[in-house]
């Protein structure tokens, strides 16, 4: 996947404070993060993961749903190590209207040790 990203103009940002797993496209302002083989440590039900087959010959990759992306950001925010992540979570929440609010509430509670929920996104 990384070779295909490079072929299409994506680069890895380098330098202090930059994620080493991320890929950005400087002209499109679009980014991806390549993570482990088990999305969010297995907390995401398989039916919530979109599998893209044959991205490149013989390969596939998984895409998390927006609810899990929001919950992940809320977990990072709740940890105290990434206070800006709540802004990302709120932006994703506002941009994506057809959310499964019941699932989102459960995932935010899981990721934040029960400290946060959907109400914190408003």
N, C-alpha and C positions, 0 to 999 in steps of 0.2 A: 504494500500500500504506500509506503514511504517513497518508493521509487516512482510510482505513478504521480504522487503529489508533487515531487520535484519536477517531473516532466511537464506538469501543468502550471509551473511558475510559483509553487509554494516554497517557502523558505522556513528554516528554523531560526527563531530569534536567538541571539546569543548576548550574553552580558549579565552583570549582577542583577538579581531580582527577576529574571525572566524564566518562564517555565521551559524546561528542556524537552518536554514531550510534545509541545505545541508546534503547530505549523500554521503560518499565515500566508496569505496572498497579498502582497503589498499594494497591488492596483485594485483588487476587489474588496479589500478590507474584510476578508473572510478568513476565519481560522478554524482549525481542528486540533483536537488533542488526542493522541494515540495513547491508550491506557492498557492495562493488563487484560488478560484473556477472560477474566471473570468480572463483568461489569459491577461496580460498586460492591465488591466483596460478596457477591451472590445475593444481595438483598432485593434485587429486581426480579420479579417473576418472569419466567421465560416468555410468556405471551405478551409481555410489555416491551420486548426487545425486537426491533426490526432488523432482520438479517438480510444483508445485500450480498447476493451470490455473484460470482464472476465479475467482480470489479476489475480484476486483472485475471488472466488465465489461471484457473485452479485456485483462486483465492476468494475469500468472503470477509465481510466485517459486519459488526453490529452497531446499531444506533439506538441510543437511549431515548425514551419518550421525554417530552418537556416536563412532565410532572417529576420524573426522577432527576432531571437536571436542576429543577428548582429546589427539590429536597436536598440534593447534594450541596448546593450553594448555601442553603439554610443551615446545614450541618457544619459547614466550614465557618459560617458566621457565628454560630452558637459556640464553637470551640474557643472563640476569642482570638484566634490567630489571623483571621481574615475579615475584619470589620466591614470592608467594602463589598463583600459577597452578598450582603442583603440587598444592595442596589442592583446587582445582577439578577438576583432572584425576583425582585419586584418588577424589573424590566421584562423578564421572561413571562411573568404572570400577566402583565398588562398586554403583551404582544400576542399571547395565545389564548383566545377566548374559549375554545371547546375543551376545557379541562375536565378531568374526572376529579371533582373536588373531594369526594370521599377517599379515593386512593391518595390524592395529594396530601390531605390532612394526615393520614396514617404514615406516609413516607416522611413528611416533615417531622412528625413526632418521633419516628425511629431515628432519623439522622440527628436530631437535636436533643436526644435523651429526654424527650417530653417537654422541653422548655418552650418550644415554639409551635405554631400551627398556621393555618391559612390566614387567620385574622391578622397575623403580623405582616402580611404582604400588602394590606390595604393602606 
